[in-house]
Amino acid sequence: MNRLILLPGWGLGPAALQPLVDALNGLGLSSELAALPALTSSDPEVWLDELDARLPADCWLGGWSLGGMLAAALAARRGARCQGLLTLASNACFVARAGWPNAMDEQTFAAFRAGCASDAAATLKRFAMLCAQGCSEARALGRQLQQGLPAPDGAQLLAGLDVLATLDNRAALASFAGPQLHLLADADALVPAEAAEALLALLPAGEVDLLEGSGHACVLEQPKTLAALLAEFVHEAGDD
């Protein structure tokens, strides 16, 4: 039986993904949320070690934003011990670098990190609104994200940002031979839609699709639509 473990994004806690998990389970795809590592290390390998030890093997891995990037890196590490990979609003590199321009520019990211270091609570509230940007009813959606915010832990938040900036999944995505689906949003303020074509070029096999009329918070805005897409992909992969 297929089983999916989903990892949440940076800073906002698991609440944003709960409607998606509920919708997936309602469609018969056994799904559950797993927390991000509560670590102060900025080394992605330390985060992956913790996840690899904690999460069950021989299941599908997935996640939103940072959670999706960690899922992709772990899928590549596990290889045949991972049934497949599903990511939502996740880039191969979150911060732009040589060979990967379709990402957040370094100056914007540095300013965001500095804001988090000086006032984590205020930064998380602004981040929630950024996630909702591009979605219909963006203001209401942003407020909904703010209501689910966990109490901020400054050291862990900064470590998560450093992991987000460091992770480079180009080789991981290219090497993972299992089925993989990556869903981006066309109005995402954090992950450029232009990354979709570059992502697809990395994959040995798999799909990259663009959600129309949605932003980074597509997981909370369109949980039933996303659940149907993900469940269909997992089902078809099992039929191969």
Backbone as JSON, one array per atom type, in Angstrom:
{
  "sequence": "MNRLILLPGWGLGPAALQPLVDALNGLGLSSELAALPALTSSDPEVWLDELDARLPADCWLGGWSLGGMLAAALAARRGARCQGLLTLASNACFVARAGWPNAMDEQTFAAFRAGCASDAAATLKRFAMLCAQGCSEARALGRQLQQGLPAPDGAQLLAGLDVLATLDNRAALASFAGPQLHLLADADALVPAEAAEALLALLPAGEVDLLEGSGHACVLEQPKTLAALLAEFVHEAGDD",
  "N": [[0.85, -1.2, 0.0], [0.5, 2.23, -0.83], [2.18, 4.89, 0.85], [2.44, 8.14, 2.07], [4.66, 10.58, 3.22], [4.66, 13.83, 4.33], [6.45, 16.87, 4.46], [6.5, 20.0, 6.13], [6.73, 23.55, 5.22], [9.2, 26.18, 5.72], [9.12, 27.82, 8.85], [6.28, 28.2, 9.21], [5.03, 26.11, 10.43], [3.12, 22.98, 10.75], [0.4, 23.37, 10.22], [-0.56, 24.52, 7.84], [-0.47, 22.52, 5.96], [-2.29, 20.63, 6.76], [-5.03, 20.56, 5.76], [-4.53, 19.56, 3.16], [-3.4, 17.04, 3.69], [-5.61, 15.84, 4.92], [-7.36, 15.82, 2.74], [-6.0, 14.14, 0.96], [-5.98, 11.71, 2.38], [-8.71, 11.31, 2.36], [-9.05, 10.61, -0.26], [-8.01, 8.14, -0.32], [-5.26, 7.85, -0.27], [-2.83, 7.05, 1.85], [-1.63, 9.29, 4.08], [0.56, 11.41, 5.94], [1.71, 13.97, 8.2], [5.01, 15.08, 8.86], [7.23, 16.54, 11.14], [9.53, 19.26, 10.56], [13.1, 19.03, 11.16], [14.06, 19.96, 14.45], [16.41, 21.74, 14.8], [19.54, 23.48, 15.37], [21.63, 23.49, 13.74], [23.24, 24.49, 10.73], [23.83, 22.86, 8.67], [22.87, 21.09, 5.91], [23.19, 18.29, 5.66], [23.15, 17.32, 8.26], [20.51, 17.79, 8.93], [19.3, 16.07, 7.09], [20.3, 13.62, 7.96], [18.95, 13.4, 10.4], [16.28, 13.3, 9.55], [16.34, 11.0, 7.95], [16.81, 9.04, 9.83], [14.49, 9.18, 11.31], [12.16, 9.08, 9.7], [9.93, 6.71, 8.12], [11.07, 4.08, 5.95], [10.78, 3.08, 2.45], [8.52, 4.47, 1.51], [6.5, 7.04, -0.05], [7.92, 10.27, -0.42], [7.43, 13.68, 0.34], [6.75, 17.25, 0.19], [6.34, 20.73, 1.12], [7.75, 23.62, -0.19], [10.58, 24.42, 1.65], [10.31, 21.94, 2.92], [9.75, 20.28, 0.75], [12.16, 20.46, -0.63], [13.91, 19.25, 1.17], [12.76, 16.72, 1.18], [13.28, 15.93, -1.45], [16.09, 15.79, -1.46], [16.44, 13.77, 0.43], [15.11, 11.66, -0.83], [16.83, 11.18, -2.98], [19.06, 10.35, -1.57], [18.1, 8.0, -0.41], [17.35, 6.49, -2.61], [16.38, 3.52, -4.13], [14.99, 2.86, -1.88], [13.03, 4.67, -1.56], [9.78, 5.24, -2.55], [8.76, 7.2, -4.24], [8.6, 10.72, -5.22], [7.18, 13.81, -4.3], [6.76, 17.21, -4.75], [5.88, 20.51, -3.66], [5.64, 23.76, -4.66], [8.44, 24.02, -4.59], [11.83, 24.67, -5.25], [14.78, 23.76, -7.17], [17.06, 25.05, -6.29], [16.77, 27.4, -3.79], [17.83, 29.92, -3.52], [19.24, 32.06, -5.93], [21.97, 31.14, -8.07], [25.08, 30.49, -9.82], [24.29, 29.12, -12.9], [21.73, 28.57, -12.11], [19.48, 30.65, -12.35], [16.77, 31.18, -11.94], [15.46, 31.83, -9.31], [15.25, 33.07, -5.9], [16.9, 36.19, -5.51], [20.2, 36.81, -4.18], [20.54, 39.13, -2.58], [17.95, 39.85, -1.79], [17.28, 37.6, -0.28], [19.25, 37.77, 1.74], [18.47, 40.14, 3.03], [16.01, 39.34, 4.02], [16.78, 37.32, 5.8], [18.25, 38.83, 7.62], [16.2, 40.37, 8.69], [14.76, 38.38, 9.99], [16.6, 37.65, 11.94], [16.6, 39.93, 13.5], [13.95, 40.4, 14.28], [12.04, 37.93, 14.72], [9.32, 37.2, 15.0], [7.83, 39.25, 13.74], [8.87, 38.99, 11.19], [7.96, 36.45, 10.43], [5.21, 36.94, 10.24], [5.16, 38.72, 8.09], [6.17, 36.99, 6.2], [4.15, 35.09, 5.98], [2.2, 36.6, 4.64], [3.54, 37.05, 2.25], [3.63, 34.45, 1.27], [0.96, 34.09, 0.68], [0.56, 35.87, -1.35], [-0.45, 36.38, -4.68], [-2.34, 34.43, -4.65], [-5.91, 33.89, -4.85], [-8.09, 35.85, -2.84], [-6.01, 36.77, -1.18], [-5.33, 38.3, 1.11], [-7.0, 37.34, 3.18], [-6.17, 34.7, 3.2], [-3.51, 35.0, 3.96], [-3.86, 35.94, 6.56], [-4.98, 33.66, 7.66], [-2.82, 31.89, 7.53], [-1.14, 33.21, 9.32], [-2.49, 32.8, 11.71], [-1.92, 30.18, 12.31], [0.69, 30.16, 13.11], [3.55, 28.85, 14.75], [5.14, 29.3, 18.01], [7.94, 31.36, 17.69], [11.26, 30.14, 17.33], [14.21, 31.55, 17.43], [16.89, 30.7, 16.83], [16.53, 28.2, 15.61], [14.94, 28.95, 13.43], [16.69, 30.59, 11.95], [18.67, 28.72, 11.37], [17.18, 27.04, 9.72], [16.7, 28.77, 7.57], [19.31, 29.05, 6.65], [19.85, 26.44, 5.82], [17.97, 26.29, 3.79], [19.03, 28.16, 2.03], [21.43, 26.96, 1.36], [20.96, 24.4, 0.3], [21.23, 22.55, -2.66], [19.68, 21.01, -5.04], [20.04, 20.04, -7.59], [21.67, 17.9, -8.56], [20.59, 15.86, -7.01], [17.89, 15.66, -7.87], [18.32, 14.93, -10.5], [19.46, 12.45, -10.2], [17.68, 10.78, -8.91], [15.84, 7.97, -9.5], [13.25, 7.12, -9.21], [9.62, 7.63, -9.52], [8.63, 11.04, -9.92], [6.99, 14.09, -9.11], [6.59, 17.51, -9.53], [5.08, 20.38, -8.43], [4.5, 23.67, -9.25], [3.55, 27.13, -8.67], [1.98, 29.6, -10.64], [1.94, 32.28, -9.89], [3.67, 32.62, -7.81], [5.41, 34.25, -5.26], [7.83, 33.61, -4.2], [9.08, 31.36, -5.29], [10.05, 31.32, -8.49], [7.93, 30.96, -11.33], [9.21, 30.48, -13.68], [11.12, 28.62, -13.14], [10.12, 26.15, -13.68], [10.54, 24.97, -16.26], [13.3, 24.62, -16.25], [13.54, 22.87, -14.1], [12.22, 20.59, -15.1], [14.0, 19.83, -17.08], [16.02, 18.72, -15.61], [15.17, 16.25, -14.72], [15.35, 12.67, -14.79], [13.15, 11.19, -15.38], [9.71, 11.96, -15.06], [7.41, 14.54, -13.87], [6.66, 18.02, -14.21], [4.48, 20.43, -13.22], [2.44, 23.38, -13.64], [0.55, 25.36, -11.56], [-2.24, 27.31, -12.2], [-3.07, 30.7, -11.48], [-2.39, 30.87, -8.76], [-0.47, 31.12, -5.69], [2.43, 30.87, -3.52], [1.24, 29.77, -1.3], [-0.41, 27.77, -2.23], [-0.95, 25.24, -1.25], [-2.61, 25.55, 0.91], [-4.63, 27.03, -0.18], [-5.71, 25.54, -2.31], [-6.31, 22.75, -1.5], [-7.87, 20.44, -2.16], [-7.76, 20.29, -4.95], [-4.99, 19.97, -5.32], [-4.62, 17.57, -3.91], [-6.03, 15.77, -5.53], [-4.46, 15.8, -7.86], [-2.0, 14.83, -6.89], [-2.71, 12.31, -5.81], [-3.62, 11.01, -8.1], [-1.26, 10.9, -9.59], [0.38, 9.27, -7.97], [-1.15, 6.92, -8.03], [-1.09, 6.27, -10.76], [1.64, 5.87, -11.08], [1.96, 3.57, -9.61], [0.75, 1.79, -11.27], [2.48, 1.39, -13.31]],
  "CA": [[0.0, 0.0, 0.0], [1.26, 3.47, -0.87], [2.16, 5.72, 2.04], [3.11, 9.41, 1.78], [5.08, 11.42, 4.33], [4.8, 15.2, 3.87], [7.19, 17.79, 5.32], [6.02, 21.38, 5.96], [7.69, 24.56, 4.82], [9.93, 26.92, 6.76], [8.58, 28.87, 9.69], [4.84, 28.3, 9.4], [4.5, 24.95, 11.13], [2.41, 21.99, 9.92], [-1.04, 23.64, 10.06], [-0.91, 24.86, 6.46], [-0.56, 21.3, 5.16], [-3.27, 19.69, 7.3], [-6.14, 20.33, 4.82], [-4.07, 18.71, 2.06], [-3.29, 15.69, 4.23], [-6.98, 15.34, 5.1], [-7.93, 15.55, 1.41], [-5.31, 12.96, 0.43], [-6.52, 10.53, 3.07], [-10.08, 11.14, 1.88], [-8.97, 9.97, -1.58], [-7.46, 6.8, -0.16], [-3.79, 7.82, -0.24], [-2.42, 7.15, 3.25], [-0.72, 10.43, 4.16], [0.75, 11.97, 7.27], [2.67, 15.05, 8.32], [6.18, 14.9, 9.71], [7.8, 17.85, 11.46], [10.91, 19.55, 10.18], [14.03, 18.88, 12.28], [14.17, 21.09, 15.38], [17.86, 21.8, 14.93], [20.19, 24.77, 15.2], [22.71, 23.3, 12.77], [22.97, 25.02, 9.39], [24.35, 21.89, 7.71], [21.77, 20.26, 5.4], [23.43, 16.87, 5.89], [22.71, 17.02, 9.62], [19.05, 17.73, 8.85], [18.94, 14.86, 6.36], [20.58, 12.49, 8.85], [17.87, 13.31, 11.38], [15.07, 12.84, 8.85], [16.54, 9.62, 7.49], [16.68, 8.16, 10.99], [13.16, 9.29, 11.91], [11.05, 8.79, 8.78], [9.92, 5.33, 7.65], [11.59, 3.82, 4.61], [9.86, 2.45, 1.5], [7.3, 5.24, 1.35], [6.65, 8.25, -0.85], [8.34, 11.45, 0.32], [6.97, 14.91, -0.28], [6.77, 18.4, 1.06], [6.06, 22.08, 0.63], [8.83, 24.6, -0.1], [11.76, 23.79, 2.25], [9.99, 20.53, 3.14], [9.91, 19.59, -0.53], [13.59, 20.39, -0.96], [14.49, 18.21, 2.03], [12.24, 15.44, 0.7], [14.01, 15.6, -2.68], [17.45, 15.38, -1.09], [16.35, 12.48, 1.12], [14.75, 10.67, -1.83], [18.05, 10.84, -3.7], [19.92, 9.6, -0.64], [17.53, 6.67, -0.19], [17.3, 5.75, -3.87], [15.32, 2.52, -4.28], [14.23, 2.76, -0.62], [11.98, 5.68, -1.61], [8.85, 4.86, -3.61], [8.56, 8.3, -5.17], [8.83, 12.06, -4.68], [6.18, 14.82, -4.65], [7.07, 18.49, -4.12], [4.9, 21.59, -3.86], [6.27, 25.09, -4.56], [9.84, 23.81, -4.21], [12.8, 24.88, -6.32], [16.01, 22.98, -7.01], [17.83, 25.95, -5.43], [15.89, 28.48, -3.39], [18.56, 31.17, -3.78], [19.88, 32.02, -7.24], [23.42, 30.91, -8.13], [25.56, 30.23, -11.18], [23.63, 27.98, -13.52], [20.33, 28.47, -11.67], [19.06, 32.03, -12.11], [15.34, 31.29, -11.64], [15.33, 31.64, -7.87], [15.34, 34.35, -5.18], [18.25, 36.74, -5.6], [20.95, 36.75, -2.91], [20.33, 40.33, -1.77], [16.61, 39.75, -1.19], [17.34, 36.58, 0.76], [20.06, 38.28, 2.85], [17.66, 41.1, 3.76], [14.99, 38.58, 4.75], [17.45, 36.65, 6.92], [18.57, 39.86, 8.61], [14.95, 40.7, 9.35], [14.44, 37.27, 10.9], [17.54, 37.72, 13.07], [16.29, 41.08, 14.37], [12.58, 40.28, 14.81], [11.53, 36.71, 14.09], [7.86, 37.17, 14.99], [7.36, 40.16, 12.7], [9.28, 38.43, 9.9], [7.05, 35.34, 10.12], [3.94, 37.51, 9.81], [5.35, 39.22, 6.72], [6.37, 35.82, 5.35], [2.82, 34.5, 5.73], [1.55, 37.41, 3.61], [4.27, 36.77, 1.0], [3.18, 33.13, 0.79], [-0.4, 34.22, 0.16], [0.57, 36.74, -2.53], [-0.69, 35.66, -5.93], [-3.53, 33.59, -4.47], [-7.17, 34.62, -4.71], [-8.34, 36.12, -1.41], [-4.67, 36.68, -0.59], [-5.27, 38.89, 2.46], [-7.63, 36.4, 4.12], [-5.31, 33.51, 3.28], [-2.35, 35.38, 4.76], [-4.27, 35.96, 7.97], [-5.17, 32.26, 8.07], [-1.47, 31.36, 7.77], [-0.62, 33.84, 10.54], [-3.14, 32.22, 12.88], [-1.33, 28.88, 12.61], [2.12, 30.28, 13.37], [4.06, 28.37, 16.04], [6.01, 30.25, 18.71], [9.21, 31.35, 16.97], [12.55, 29.85, 17.96], [15.1, 32.3, 16.55], [18.06, 29.93, 16.38], [16.07, 27.17, 14.67], [14.48, 29.61, 12.21], [17.87, 31.01, 11.19], [19.29, 27.5, 10.84], [16.35, 26.61, 8.6], [16.98, 29.66, 6.43], [20.64, 28.73, 6.13], [19.69, 25.19, 5.07], [17.23, 26.65, 2.58], [19.94, 28.86, 1.11], [22.56, 26.1, 1.0], [20.54, 23.22, -0.46], [21.28, 22.56, -4.12], [19.14, 19.68, -5.35], [20.13, 19.72, -9.01], [22.19, 16.54, -8.72], [19.65, 14.93, -6.37], [16.74, 15.46, -8.75], [18.77, 14.23, -11.7], [19.9, 11.09, -9.89], [16.61, 9.95, -8.34], [15.24, 7.23, -10.62], [11.85, 6.83, -8.95], [8.67, 8.62, -10.05], [8.63, 12.31, -9.21], [6.11, 15.14, -9.59], [6.88, 18.8, -8.91], [4.04, 21.34, -8.74], [4.81, 25.06, -8.97], [2.42, 28.04, -8.84], [2.39, 30.59, -11.64], [2.05, 33.62, -9.31], [4.45, 32.44, -6.57], [6.31, 35.36, -4.99], [9.06, 33.09, -3.6], [9.68, 30.4, -6.24], [9.61, 31.79, -9.8], [7.32, 29.98, -12.22], [10.17, 30.19, -14.74], [11.95, 27.48, -12.75], [9.48, 24.89, -14.07], [11.19, 24.38, -17.42], [14.63, 24.18, -15.83], [13.35, 21.68, -13.27], [11.89, 19.45, -15.95], [15.21, 19.43, -17.8], [16.89, 17.97, -14.7], [14.6, 14.96, -14.3], [15.52, 11.52, -15.67], [11.76, 10.9, -15.75], [8.85, 12.62, -14.08], [6.58, 15.63, -14.36], [6.61, 19.33, -13.57], [3.25, 21.1, -13.64], [2.28, 24.74, -13.14], [-0.81, 25.67, -11.12], [-2.6, 28.65, -12.66], [-3.81, 31.57, -10.59], [-2.12, 30.57, -7.36], [0.82, 31.55, -5.17], [3.2, 29.92, -2.73], [0.34, 29.1, -0.34], [-1.35, 26.92, -2.98], [-1.28, 24.06, -0.45], [-3.74, 25.9, 1.78], [-5.69, 27.61, -1.0], [-6.32, 24.55, -3.2], [-5.92, 21.42, -1.03], [-8.56, 19.35, -2.85], [-7.2, 20.21, -6.3], [-3.65, 19.38, -5.21], [-4.76, 16.17, -3.5], [-6.44, 14.98, -6.69], [-3.3, 15.68, -8.74], [-0.99, 13.98, -6.26], [-3.23, 10.94, -5.7], [-3.64, 10.45, -9.45], [0.11, 10.6, -9.99], [0.83, 8.1, -7.21], [-1.88, 5.76, -8.52], [-0.56, 5.91, -12.09], [3.0, 5.35, -10.9], [1.83, 2.2, -9.14], [0.28, 0.94, -12.36], [3.55, 1.19, -14.3]],
  "C": [[0.88, 1.25, 0.0], [1.08, 4.27, 0.42], [2.98, 6.96, 1.74], [3.41, 10.15, 3.08], [5.33, 12.81, 3.78], [5.51, 16.06, 4.91], [6.7, 19.22, 5.08], [7.13, 22.32, 5.5], [8.33, 25.25, 6.01], [9.0, 27.84, 7.54], [7.11, 28.8, 10.06], [4.24, 27.13, 10.15], [3.67, 24.06, 10.21], [0.98, 22.35, 9.58], [-1.44, 23.88, 8.61], [-1.11, 23.62, 5.59], [-1.68, 20.36, 5.62], [-4.47, 19.5, 6.37], [-5.76, 19.44, 3.64], [-3.96, 17.26, 2.51], [-4.67, 15.06, 4.4], [-7.6, 14.97, 3.75], [-7.3, 14.31, 0.79], [-5.83, 11.68, 1.07], [-7.95, 10.25, 2.64], [-10.14, 10.48, 0.5], [-8.32, 8.59, -1.53], [-5.95, 6.71, -0.23], [-3.35, 8.07, 1.19], [-1.32, 8.19, 3.4], [-0.63, 10.92, 5.59], [1.81, 13.05, 7.23], [3.82, 14.64, 9.22], [6.8, 16.27, 9.94], [9.19, 18.02, 10.85], [11.82, 19.31, 11.38], [14.06, 20.14, 13.15], [15.64, 21.25, 15.75], [18.36, 23.22, 14.8], [21.41, 24.66, 14.29], [22.29, 23.86, 11.41], [23.44, 24.08, 8.29], [23.2, 21.01, 7.2], [21.95, 18.78, 5.66], [23.0, 16.45, 7.29], [21.18, 16.91, 9.65], [18.61, 16.44, 8.15], [19.23, 13.61, 7.19], [19.43, 12.28, 9.83], [16.59, 12.8, 10.74], [15.18, 11.38, 8.43], [16.37, 8.64, 8.64], [15.24, 8.11, 11.5], [12.04, 8.83, 10.99], [11.1, 7.34, 8.3], [10.47, 5.22, 6.23], [10.48, 3.23, 3.74], [8.5, 3.13, 1.45], [7.56, 6.36, 0.35], [7.06, 9.41, 0.07], [7.84, 12.69, -0.42], [7.05, 16.06, 0.69], [6.54, 19.7, 0.32], [7.29, 22.96, 0.85], [10.09, 23.95, 0.49], [11.52, 22.31, 2.5], [10.15, 19.71, 1.88], [11.37, 19.44, -0.92], [14.29, 19.32, -0.11], [14.01, 16.82, 1.58], [12.99, 14.99, -0.55], [15.42, 15.11, -2.37], [17.44, 14.01, -0.41], [15.98, 11.37, 0.15], [15.99, 10.22, -2.61], [18.99, 10.02, -2.83], [19.42, 8.16, -0.5], [17.45, 5.84, -1.47], [16.11, 4.8, -3.93], [14.51, 2.34, -3.0], [13.18, 3.87, -0.5], [11.08, 5.36, -2.79], [8.66, 5.95, -4.65], [8.63, 9.63, -4.44], [7.76, 13.01, -5.21], [6.57, 16.14, -3.98], [6.08, 19.55, -4.56], [5.61, 22.91, -3.63], [7.7, 24.98, -4.05], [10.72, 23.98, -5.44], [13.97, 23.93, -6.14], [17.0, 23.73, -6.13], [16.92, 27.11, -5.07], [16.52, 29.84, -3.68], [19.32, 31.02, -5.1], [21.39, 31.84, -7.11], [23.79, 30.62, -9.58], [24.89, 28.98, -11.73], [22.19, 27.79, -13.08], [19.81, 29.87, -11.33], [17.61, 32.18, -11.66], [15.06, 30.93, -10.19], [15.41, 33.02, -7.21], [16.76, 34.89, -5.26], [18.89, 36.84, -4.21], [20.66, 37.94, -2.01], [18.97, 40.29, -1.07], [16.62, 38.74, -0.05], [18.12, 37.08, 1.98], [19.27, 39.28, 3.69], [16.59, 40.4, 4.59], [15.61, 37.89, 5.97], [17.79, 37.65, 8.02], [17.32, 40.28, 9.37], [14.55, 39.63, 10.36], [15.33, 37.31, 12.13], [17.17, 38.85, 14.04], [14.91, 40.97, 15.0], [11.89, 39.1, 14.12], [10.01, 36.74, 13.97], [7.3, 38.05, 13.88], [7.69, 39.61, 11.31], [8.35, 37.29, 9.49], [5.69, 35.86, 9.65], [4.04, 38.05, 8.39], [5.49, 38.04, 5.75], [5.04, 35.15, 5.01], [2.1, 35.27, 4.63], [2.23, 37.21, 2.25], [3.82, 35.44, 0.41], [1.81, 33.23, 0.13], [-0.47, 35.07, -1.1], [0.41, 35.92, -3.8], [-1.88, 34.72, -5.86], [-4.78, 34.47, -4.51], [-7.45, 34.76, -3.22], [-7.03, 36.09, -0.63], [-4.63, 37.21, 0.85], [-5.86, 37.92, 3.5], [-6.77, 35.15, 4.29], [-4.07, 33.8, 4.12], [-2.68, 35.41, 6.24], [-4.46, 34.54, 8.5], [-3.82, 31.61, 8.37], [-0.89, 31.93, 9.07], [-1.21, 33.21, 11.8], [-2.53, 30.88, 13.28], [0.14, 28.93, 12.97], [2.5, 29.69, 14.72], [4.88, 29.46, 16.72], [7.39, 30.21, 18.08], [10.39, 30.99, 17.86], [13.61, 30.42, 17.02], [16.24, 31.48, 15.98], [17.65, 28.88, 15.36], [15.59, 27.79, 13.36], [15.66, 30.03, 11.34], [18.59, 29.8, 10.61], [18.51, 26.99, 9.63], [16.57, 27.46, 7.37], [18.33, 29.35, 5.81], [20.61, 27.42, 5.33], [19.0, 25.46, 3.75], [18.15, 27.3, 1.55], [21.04, 27.95, 0.58], [22.16, 24.95, 0.08], [20.6, 23.46, -1.97], [20.92, 21.15, -4.58], [19.25, 19.32, -6.82], [20.61, 18.29, -9.23], [21.23, 15.52, -8.13], [18.46, 14.63, -7.28], [17.12, 14.68, -10.0], [19.09, 12.77, -11.44], [18.77, 10.19, -9.39], [15.82, 9.29, -9.48], [13.77, 6.9, -10.41], [10.93, 7.87, -9.55], [8.71, 9.91, -9.23], [7.75, 13.33, -9.93], [6.4, 16.41, -8.81], [5.84, 19.81, -9.38], [4.47, 22.73, -8.29], [3.56, 25.9, -9.21], [2.85, 29.21, -9.72], [2.54, 32.0, -11.08], [2.8, 33.59, -7.98], [5.44, 33.59, -6.42], [7.68, 34.9, -4.48], [9.8, 32.12, -4.52], [9.19, 30.76, -7.64], [9.03, 30.67, -10.66], [8.28, 29.57, -13.34], [11.08, 29.02, -14.41], [11.39, 26.16, -13.27], [10.21, 24.22, -15.23], [12.58, 23.85, -17.06], [14.56, 22.94, -14.96], [13.1, 20.44, -14.13], [13.13, 18.93, -16.68], [16.15, 18.6, -16.93], [16.46, 16.51, -14.56], [14.93, 13.85, -15.29], [14.16, 11.05, -16.2], [10.9, 11.57, -14.68], [8.15, 13.8, -14.7], [6.8, 16.89, -13.54], [5.37, 20.03, -14.11], [3.13, 22.46, -12.96], [0.81, 24.98, -12.81], [-1.13, 27.11, -11.52], [-3.38, 29.41, -11.59], [-3.61, 31.29, -9.12], [-0.72, 31.02, -6.98], [1.48, 30.47, -4.33], [2.32, 29.13, -1.76], [-0.71, 28.26, -1.05], [-1.8, 25.72, -2.15], [-2.49, 24.31, 0.44], [-4.92, 26.42, 0.97], [-6.44, 26.54, -1.79], [-6.02, 23.11, -2.75], [-6.59, 20.27, -1.79], [-8.04, 19.17, -4.27], [-5.83, 19.54, -6.28], [-3.73, 17.9, -4.84], [-5.13, 15.29, -4.68], [-5.27, 14.76, -7.64], [-2.27, 14.71, -8.18], [-1.46, 12.52, -6.21], [-3.24, 10.26, -7.06], [-2.23, 10.05, -9.9], [0.64, 9.35, -9.28], [0.16, 6.83, -7.74], [-1.33, 5.31, -9.87], [0.84, 5.35, -12.0], [2.96, 3.9, -10.44], [1.37, 1.24, -10.21], [1.36, 0.64, -13.39], [4.21, -0.18, -14.17]]
}
